[in-house]
Amino acid sequence: MLIVYNSVHPRHHGRVEMFRGALVESVEVPARVERVRQELVRRGMGRFELPGEMDLALLNKVHAPSFVAFLRGAWAEWVALDPANAGKDALPSYWPIRAFRSDVVPDTFVARLGQYTFDAGTPLTAGSWEAACEGANCAITAARRVLAGEPVAFALTRPPGHHAGWDYFGGYCFLNNAALAAQALRDGGAQRVAILDVDYHHGNGTQTIFYDRPDVLFVSIHADPRTDYPYYIGYAEETGAGLGEGFNVNLPLPRGTDGAAWCRALEMALQRIQAFKADALVVSLGVDTYEGDPISGFRLTRDDFLRVGSRLGRLAMPTVLVFEGGYAVDDIGINTANVLQAYLSDGVGLAR
């Protein structure tokens, strides 16, 4: 398996996040990716390579150019407000909700920070742009290698991406890696692309980016938004809009869902993908469905991740896997490697 690795991801290392009225230590940390890399190396799995050059035109197709420009310069603006800010993460304090205007971009940095995000749990740091941009490179490179004939490629990167939308970041995500991979596949000749999001949390950013498009099917298995982040989106009745009607599928599940019930939802998701007759698949691979995850509520075991990988492999589709959530750091390497190893073991027609 080809593994496109983000070597600069440690530059993004948030100190704190806001959680229920308190600043707490960030749970999205560099060790997440490093534990996965170490386990893949230990098992002798995959060929590691670094990503190619950033395609800014593609980035500005998936995300608003004004948002991209903001992210690129945000840290410099934050420090320019006060040199002491160099020792702090940037977190928003204001948001333009409901009747507030969001069509006018304020001059003040802290106001723009709130306009371009939706939570106070995603610390923006000195290296956030570099890490996120290289992660986008990883996803795009993986997609283009699949277009060139690789049966499967894995973008091993952080920060994650599926909560990032057209013009906002949040949920630890700055740029939407899965959406960028899907658009790269489309631009490279794939007529239909399916995105399967198996992270515990709904991929709200991915949904909104493709919500009115019939060429990209988005299917998500996730925690019920009535009880879990991101709360305000991810309901089953959200099925797309305009030309995209019918091409958005949400399969919310209750807290406590075990591996057997989750895998039944996976079968429903795969039936929709197969009916769509996709030319290629992008998987937002979150392993925070694990029973030991500190911020999630499903009960999948290590063996369940083997089952997930096996089932995905048997689709025998050109596939880009993009690393998303998973915060049980001690087990994240094993769980992720289990998915990938079973994918390779049971994939039909895959090059070994």
PyMOL commands that set and color helices and strands:
alter all, ss='L'
color gray80, all
select helices_A, chain A and resi 9-11+31-42+56-62+65-81+83-87+109-115+128-147+177-187+204-210+242-244+259-276+302-313+329-346
alter helices_A, ss='H'
color red, helices_A
select strands_A, chain A and resi 2-5+16-19+22-25+47-49+152-156+193-197+216-223+248-253+280-285+319-323
alter strands_A, ss='S'
color yellow, strands_A
deselect
rebuild
show_as cartoon
